[in-house]
Amino acid sequence: MSAITQDTAIRTGRVTRMLIYVTLLVFTLFYLLPLFVMVVNSLKPLSEITGGNMMSLPKTWTIEPWRQAWSSAQIGVEPTGLKPYFINSILMVVPAVAISTVLGALNGYVLTKWSFRGDKIIFGLLLLSCFIPFQIVLIPMATVLGKLGLAGSIPGLILVHVVYGIGFSTLYYRNYYASFPTELVRAAMIDGAGFFRIFWRIMLPISGPITVVCIIWQFTNIWNDFLFGASFGGQIQPMTVALNNLVQSSTGVKEYNVHFAGAILAALPTLLVYIVAGRYFVRGLMAGSVKG
């Protein structure tokens, strides 16, 4: 009787797992459906989109929409594509992510291992900055950039994103370093190690998981930002603003195939980042949630 009961339980477990897998597969296909539509229609001539089914595979495969979106699309007045704006985004994102990550690591190190009067107040103010809406800082930031002579420039956009992202990076590193034994830092001090030596030789080597979290978070936010780029970019526009201009510049018949190709190009860097380092993102979040 026990053998029959055990066999029934095994079959029930298999059926349950199968139902779970089928359900997950359905949700996955539903989630990926918009991406499928974008990819398929970016490889079609415009006539197949306007006069056919957007869900069907191309009858005539072409990469011309991708070429137009990258280097020949009409944006504004001059014939250009997303290529120069893609470069603008790279020149903006890489320094902004690097600077905000380093500053966040230093802040987290100071706020957890070098206690001083008012450290909790400073951390509270940095934490408060994470909840300030973008729209509130537009006018003050425009004033500051104008006085510094950085309006409408890549360094100005870098400064904006560093200032806005330092609260998040500080929060990540502060929570992560709070679980690290302070006794090791004190032992290093007794051995004569200074502030930066401890940071470089002890804190940074164990910061891999939370660094990945911070980089992914900052990269995604900065790359996908539209408001700051449209407000402070001027003629030096990032990818998201250029993509919006690409869509708005179409007059008459909308070039949906070019728009789809441009949208995929704009989303490709963040997609690659999550594919390459996505598994470390959750691991880093869990590592920094032990103590806060």
WOBEL-V549664 format. One line per field, one symbol per residue. ss: DSSP state (H for helix, E for strand, L for the rest). A space follows every 50 residues. Layout:
ss->???
This chain:
ss->LHHHHHHHHHHHHHHHHHHHHHHHHHHHHHHHHHHHHHHHHHLLLHHHHH LLLLLLLLLLLLLHHHHHHHHHLELLLLELLLHHHHHHHHHHHHHHHHHH HHHHHHHHHHHHHLLLLLHHHHHHHHHHHLLLLHHHHHHHHHHHHHHHLL LLLHHHHHHHHHHHHHHHHHHHHHHHHHLLLHHHHHHHHHLLLLHHHHHH HHHHHHLHHHHHHHHHHHHHHHHHLLHHHHHHLLLLLLHHHHHHHHHHLL LLLLLHHHHHHHHHHHHHHHHHHHHHHHHHHHHHHHHLLLLL
